[in-house]
Amino acid sequence: MEIALFDTTLRDGTQGEGMSLSVEDKLRVAQLLDRFGVDHIEGGWPASNPKDSEFFRRARQLSLQHAKVTAFGSTRKAGCRPEADLNLRALLDAETPTVAIFGKSWTLHVDKVLRTTREENLAMIRDSVAFFKEHGKEVVYDAEHFFDGYRAGAAYALETVRTAAAAGADCVSLCDTNGGSLPGWIREVVDVVRGELGETPLGIHAHNDGGLAVANTLAAVEGGCVQVQGTINGYGERCGNADLVAVVPALQLKLGHRCVPDESLPRLTELSRAVAEIANMAPDPRAPYVGASAFAHKGGVHVAAVERAEESYEHVAPECVGNLRKVVVSELSGRVNVRLRAADLGLDVDGDEARLVTQVKELENQGYQFEAAEGSFELLIRRRDASYVSPFEILDVVVSGERRRGHGGMVSEATVKLKVGQRVIHEVAEGVGPVHALDGALRKALEPLYPSLREVRLADYKVRILDPESATGARTRVLLEAARGKERWSTIGVSQNIIEASCEALADSLELHLLRQRERQTQRGAEAAC
């Protein structure tokens, strides 16, 4: 059975405590989800905040190959015509091919939260769905609190989804909004609803308050749901949403359904860790399928058994989800991951996977993470060639800061000495902070020789402390995203000195741009010669 993936990381996921994504973050995650094979990307609630409105405006420029960007909102307000409802107008202004609207299924919410009549609630559902269908939109109707509503009053809950289906909803998603239902109950209710709605496709939207969001999602699919809503890594309000990272392999590898192209599954670990890095959230090492410990084996009976038969202590092969098998005292090969990642970047590793794997593992042991820093990984591959020549070499860096009388704050100054070919360049620049000053000094030195660097800007800058118990001596990881037009790339630096980590990430971002620019010029020259 074909199962449609409806990802709500950028909407429901960001409602989780401690979860915050910039517009740049959301655009980058959207591209990762599209490449993985997600069908719908719920980008946010355009009527709720300027950030989501900005996301939808900029998302129109994304060249997505598969996914449909989806705007989220509620049904019209009680007593308001659809065309006069600001929330519905904002959804139209988002200009997405699909809209997801939620309505009330539980009489408790109708009576005490909306404080309207049950008849008016049905009219709100009917009018809102019909409004968007009249405007040519695909409509996903989210039946909020459906399972609690069904328990409290099955007849009314069923009437709400019948109303949405009759108004033209393309899919009715049943929501376990409070996350307290059990799989058996989910399956029982889905069976009933499927009989009621006939040909209208059903979806499932499960929260994890009872620790059963994944199990409830699978039970709903077994009952006939063909759309699965969830988030990457289970991010979401309170205890989170159904974790698509666990749901997808369970559906595809264990139940035989098709969610994503077969070639996408080996990118699952990469996707999970990349989204975690972008969100500045530490990956869960014990996460099913993708955690660093998911296929880790310690000594004794387990190791001996795995050496003889890998499946003896592994429910799936780690390679099929892009993870690595490891023994605590000696990690096993991860060449498949390196080959796939290099292919994604359009590079050929020429049979050099083993050395690259060793290098990646050594660097990750020092605190590097390449899942969300494809630019740094690309440089690792490029630099392995004995004939590689860097566009520039940093010889010396000095960064200082001082508070000047009458200036109103600290001023930073950076001095860099670079070598380009046989030429040594020495430049100084000031900035509002040390990284700003360092960026200015590097550009001052390089832009006269490489004018295209003027088109490169810093789009994002993240800092994570790797060992906080070391206090001010802790190792720092800096993730930097650079941009040139629509092109984006990320680089990483690690050091106990935040300036050194920033310098590494910053220099790598400029170097990678220059290498790509050199390749483009070479290609244009070859084409012109032909």
BAKE-185750 format. One record per residue (C-alpha): x, z, y. Coordinates in steps of 0.02 Angstrom, whole numbers, plus 32768, in hexadecimal, padded with zeros to 4 digits. Each point is the difference from the previous one (the first is absolute). Example, Ala and Ser with C-alpha at 12.3 -4.5 7.8 and 13.67 -1.06 7.14 Angstrom:
% BAKE-185750
826781867F1F 80457FDF80AC 
//
This chain:
% BAKE-185750
800080008000 803D7FD880B0 800B80A08067 800C7FEE80BD 807680798057 7FC1804780A4 808E805F8054 7FD580818085 80AE8049801D 7FFA7FC980B6 7F568052801D 7FD2808A7F85 80B7801F7FD6 802C802680B5 7F7B80888004 807080697F91 805580958051 80B07FD48039 7FE17F457FEB 80197F93809A 80277F47800E 802B7F9F809C 7FB87F53801B 80A77FB77FC7 7FF8806D7F64 7F507FC47FD8 802E7F498016 809580157F8D 7F9C805A7F7A 7F7B7F78800A 80847F7D7FDA 803F80657F6A 7F4F80127FBD 7FDD7F478014 809F7FD17FA4 7FD180777F73 7F577FAB7FE9 7F818076804E 7F597FAC8024 7FC580648097 80658064807F 7F94807A8060 8060800B80A2 7FA4808A805A 7F67802B8068 80077F94809E 7F7F8069805C 806180A27FE7 80A77FE98059 806A7F818061 80857FF97F77 7F877FB77F81 7FBD7F84807F 80B37FC98023 80227FEF7F46 7F6E7F8A7FE8 80347F998096 80B17FEB7FBF 7FCB7FEC7F4A 7FB37F59802E 80B27FBE8012 803680387F51 80167F737F85 7FAE80587F6E 7FFA7F9A7F60 7F7D805E7F9D 7FB3809A804F 7F6E80088078 801480798090 7F66806F8008 7FB980668090 7FA680A47FDB 7F7080578056 7F5880537FEC 7F4F7FBE7FFD 7FA77FF480A7 7FCA80A08057 7F5080407FE9 7F877FB0807A 807D7F7B8038 7FF37F447FE8 80957FB77FA1 802F7F89808C 80058093807B 806680737F90 80B280138041 804880267F54 7FB77F607FB7 803B7F9C8096 80B180447FE9 7FFD7FC87F4B 7FD27F508036 808680028087 808380277F79 7FE37F4D7FC2 802180297F4A 7FB37F997F73 7FC1809E7FAD 7FB0809F8042 7FE780A27FA1 7F73806E803E 7FCD80A87FBD 7F53804D7FFC 7FB380A17FC2 7FC680147F4D 7FE780BD7FFF 7F6280498049 80668096803A 80607F8E8076 7F677FA18038 7FA080A08028 808980718043 808F7F90803B 7FAA7F648042 7F6380648026 7F917F6A7FEB 7F767FCE7F89 80247FBC7F55 7FA07F63802A 806B7FE4809B 809F80177F98 7FC57F747F8D 7FDC7F938098 80AF80258043 804C7FC37F5D 7F927F667FF6 80187FCD80B6 80BC80198000 80227F9C7F63 7F8B7F758038 80527FFD80AD 80AB7FD87FB9 7FBE7F837F82 7FAC7FA48090 80AD7FF68050 804D7FB67F63 806080997FC7 802680397F50 7FB580AF7FF8 803B80907F94 7F82808D8008 804980AD7FE0 7F7A80747FBD 804980A28044 7FE9809F7F98 7FA27F987F80 8021806B7F67 7FD380A28059 7F697FA88049 7FCB7FC27F55 800D80B07FBB 7F958045808E 7F7E7F767FFC 801C7F697F91 7F697F9E803D 8036800180B7 80B87FE07FDB 7FCF7F687F99 7F8D7FC38089 80928000807C 806B7F8D7F95 7F6C7F917FD3 7FE27FED80BB 80B57FCD8020 7FFE7F837F70 7F5B7FB58038 80457FEA80B0 808D7F967FBA 809380757FE0 80877FA27FA1 803880A07FA9 7FB880AF7FF7 808880837FEF 7FCB80A87FBA 805F808D8054 802F80A87FB7 8025803A80B0 801480B97FDC 806A7FD97F67 7FAC80807F8F 7FB17F927F7B 80367FF47F49 80237F5C7FA3 7F6B80117F8B 7F8980158094 804F7F6D805A 7FEA7F8F7F69 7F4C80397FE6 7FCE7FDE80B5 80597F588008 7FA17FC87F65 7F5B80298057 802F7FAA80A4 803D7F657FA6 7F557FF27FAE 7FAA801580A8 80667F828066 800E7F747F83 807A7F7B803F 8042805F8097 80B7802F7FDD 802880B97FFD 809A805A8041 804480B17FF1 804C806B8088 803F80A67FBA 805180948055 807580767FA6 7FBF80AE802C 7FE880267F48 80A17FA97FCA 7F997F797FAA 7FFC7F6E807A 80627F8C7F8C 7F9C80367F66 7F5B7FEB805F 80367F53803A 80287FC97F4E 7F5B80477FC2 7FA37F9D8086 80587F5F7FCD 7FD380207F4B 7F4C8011803E 80057F578055 804E801580AE 80667F67802F 804A803D80A4 80778093800A 8022805880A5 809780708017 80A4801C8059 80B87FEA7FDA 804780A57FBE 7F53804F800C 8010802680BA 7F6080398052 7F97808B804A 800880AD7FB0 80457FE27F50 80097F448015 7FB17F657FB6 800E7FA87F5A 80B77FCD7FEE 80077F447FE9 80B280127FC2 7FBA80587F66 7F5C7FA07FF7 80487F507FFD 807380127F67 7F7A80627FA4 7F827F74801B 80797F727FE0 807280447F77 7F8B80747FA3 7F4F7FBC8019 802E7F488006 7FAF7FD980A8 80547F958083 8021804B80AC 809D7FAB8040 806E7F6F7FC6 806D802F7F6D 809D7FE98069 7FC38085807B 800280927F86 80BF800A7FFB 7FF7801B80BE 7F9080997FEF 808A80818014 80497FA18092 7F557FFB8055 7FE180B97FE6 80A880358046 7FFE7F84808F 7F57803F803E 803D80B47FEF 809B7FD88066 7F9C7FA78087 7F8980948008 809680778007 7FBC805C7F68 8072803A7F74 7FD87FA37F5E 7FBF806E7F73 80887FFC7F79 7F7D80277F7B 7F827F7D8034 7FBE7FA27F67 80517F577FE0 80697FFA80A0 804C80AC8018 80BB80157FEF 7FDD80767F6F 7F777F987FAE 807A7FBA7F7F 808880858008 803A80497F5B 8066809D7FE8 8074802B7F6D 7FD780287F4D 7F757FB87F97 7FB57F97808A 809F7FA3802B 802B7FE27F4A 7F517FBC7FE0 7FFE7F8E8099 80A97FB97FD1 7FB57FCA7F59 7F517FD0803B 7FDA7FFC80BA 7F44800C7FE3 801580A67FA6 7FF6805D80A5 7FC27F7A807A 7F4B7FC9800D 80337F5C8055 80A77FAB801B 8044803680AA 80357F4F802B 7F4C7FC27FFD 7FD8806E8097 80A97FE88054 804380AC7FD5 809D80367FA5 801E80607F62 808580838017 805A80847F9C 80338094806A 80B87FF27FD3 800B7F408006 7F7E7F8C804B 7FD57F627FA2 7FFB7F518049 7F917FCF8092 80327F488008 7F4D7FC17FF6 7FD4805B80A1 80967FB9805B 7FDD7F4F7FC5 7F4980098035 8028804D80A8 80857F7D8022 7F867F767FD0 7F828047807C 80857FED8087 80257F4E7FCB 80AE802A7FC0 80587FDD7F5C 806A808D7FB8 805E7F857F8F 800780757F6B 804C808B8069 7F6D80777FE4 806580857FA5 807A801A8090 7F748001807F 7F9F807F7F9A 809780727FFA 80197FEF80BB 7F4880228027 7FFF809A7F91 809D80458050 7FB97FE780AD 7F5580477FD3 805A80997FBD 8046801580AF 7F517FF7804B 7FE27F47801C 7F567FB77FD4 7FF47F437FF6 7F477FF37FD6 7FD17FFB80B8 80A47FB8803F 80057F507FBD 807A7FCF8088 808480797FC1 7FE67FC67F4D 80117F4C8038 80A6802C8051 803C804F7F5E 7FE27F5C7FA7 804F7F968088 809A806F8010 802A7FF67F46 80497F528018 80BE80068010 7FF87F7B8089 7F8380638069 8031800F80B7 7F9E80758070 7FCD7FBD80AC 8051809A804E 805F809D7FD1 7FEA80AA8055 80AA804C8023 7FD5809A8069 7F648057803E 7FF5808E807D 7F59804B8033 7FEE808D807E 7F748058805B 7FFC806580A0 7F84804D8077 80237FBF80B0 7FC7805B809A 7F687FAF804F 7FE77F887F70 7F6F80617FB1 803E80007F4D 80897FD67F86 805C7F5B800F 80577FB07F6C 80947F8A8005 80427F967F72 80A87FA77FF6 801E7F7F7F77 80997F9B7FCF 7FD67F687F95 80637F757FAF 7FB67F527FF7 80767F8A7FAB 80A880238053 7FB0803F809F 7FEF80B9802A 7F7080308073 7FEE80A88059 7F5A802D8055 7FA580988046 7F46801D801D 7F8D808E8034 7F56802B7FB5 7F7680817FFF 8042803B7F57 80987FE37F91 7FB07F787F96 7FBF7FA7809A 80AE8004804D 80507FC57F5E 7F877F707FF2 80267FCF80B4 80BC80047FE5 7FF77F977F61 7F927F7F8054 806E7FFC809A 80937FD67F91 7FAB7F837F8E 7F7C7FA38064 807B7F948063 80417FBD7F59 7F5A80037FA4 7F757FDA807E 7F7780057F7B 801480BE7FFA 7F9F800580A4 7F667FD37F9A 801780947F8A 7FAA80A3802A 7FF280A97FAC 7F4E80137FBD 800D80AB7FAE 807880907FE3 7FE6808B7F81 806A80977FD5 7FF3806B7F63 8063809B7FD5 80357FF57F4A 803B80B27FDF 7FAE80738080 804B80997FAD 80A67FCA804D 7FB3801C80AD 805F7FA6808A 807F7FC17F81 7F7C7FA47F9C 80107F4A7FCF 7F937F8D8069 7FB17F5C7FCC 7FD67F84808A 7F8A7F6F7FDE 7FFE7F7D8087 7F8E7F6A800E 80347F6B8069 7F977F6B8032 80147F4F803F 7F587FB18021 7F9A80167F61 809C80207F96 801F80B57FCF 808F80537FA2 803280B47FDD 80AA804E7FEC 803880AE7FD1 808E80798025 802C80A97FB6 807880838042 800D80B8802E 80167FBC80B0 7F5F7FB48043 80637F918078 80677FB87F71 7F637FE17F98 7FAC7FAC8094 809A7F978024 80067FC27F4C 7F487FD17FFF 800B7FAF80AC 809E7F9B7FDB 7FB87FC47F5A 7F607FC68055 80637F96807B 80767FBF7F7A 7F707FC87F90 7FAE7FA2808E 80A37FA58025 80187FD27F49 7F517FBA7FF3 80177FA380A4 80A27FB57FC0 7FA87FC57F62 7F737FB28065 807C7FA3806C 805F7FC37F67 7F5F7FC47FB0 7FCA7FA6809E 80AA7FAE800A 7FF57FC67F4C 7F527FBB801C 80387FA5809C 80937FB47FA1 7F897FBE7F7D 
//
